Amino acid sequence: MTMVEVCVSMVVLLVAIGGTLSTISGHLVLGESARETALAYLEAQRLVERLKAEDFRTLFARYNASAADDPAGTPSPGANFDVAGLAPSPTDQDGRVGRISFPVRDDEPAKLREDLEFNGRTLDLNADGNSDPDDHSNDFVVLPIRVRIAWRGRSGSRFIEIQTILASP
């Protein structure tokens, strides 16, 4: 073999090895991204199941963003939570990856409203056939809940969201 043939063979071999390493690296990133997403979904589903097991009458007060309406005598978890294995997004203000939200105005986190859209629908939380701007935190019979987990992963900022509606037993 001549020196030119050896050089060409080496270049072809290096390109093949580079392509293989690039593919392996891409699969590792995708695998980690899939693991993070599965972890987030699993935790969101666990949280929804925990919420279903809570006392329906105090559920909103215990998990909303306001501490002012927390029931006396029991510690309330609030709206924000951590997920082991997930790091918060750089834009996250409280440093926690998870957030539970209800149909409330940002300036009134202790008031459950039915005149706001939730998941593209106007709500009737107390089943009176009327959507109004009144506070329904004491007379709701259905409770829309959104669980959002946003994190900074290996492939960048990611999020998942689960929405459900719980009904009074």
C-alpha angles and dihedrals in degrees: 000000000000125000091252092056091049091051093049090048090051092050091050090048092049092049090050092048091046092051091048093049091047091052092049091048091050091050091051091053092047091047091052091046091051090049091052092048092048090049091051094048092047092051092046091051091048090051093051089051090050090050090052089055093052125097103275094217094057098033096097094045093048097048105033124102094256123086091190094083099040113136113257119253099021127080112242120217095213128207102300128071143168129240116209110238097024125097121213120254116259090246094052108120099200099037093238122115100214134065133179114206136186131190097282133127116255091240093048107045094160094055119083108213131196097188091076127087116248118185089348096307136103108234137229101195098172095041094235094131091248132099111210139161094244124122108265098178090116103039107038121131096181125041122198112209130189120194114194126182117189122179145163107247138177091273095045135270114347138172142185128197132199122191127192141156121228121202131208112263 
